């Protein structure tokens, strides 16, 4: 399966994105240009991941 390296104009929902592998996936997708919806059981961690993405120039918001 080929993976597109251009996610511009796409929206990705990443659950478990507050830490670990979920956060790594969210940051990678944001780096490829995707807009992110961030979710985690720990709302504070989800918010922090969204803020990290925004600080890096990406688009993200958290939902818990």
Secondary structure as GFF3:
##gff-version 3
##sequence-region A 1 64
A	DSSP	beta_strand	11	15	.	.	.	ID=ss1
A	DSSP	alpha_helix	20	31	.	.	.	ID=ss2
A	DSSP	beta_strand	35	39	.	.	.	ID=ss3
A	DSSP	alpha_helix	43	55	.	.	.	ID=ss4
A	DSSP	beta_strand	59	62	.	.	.	ID=ss5
###
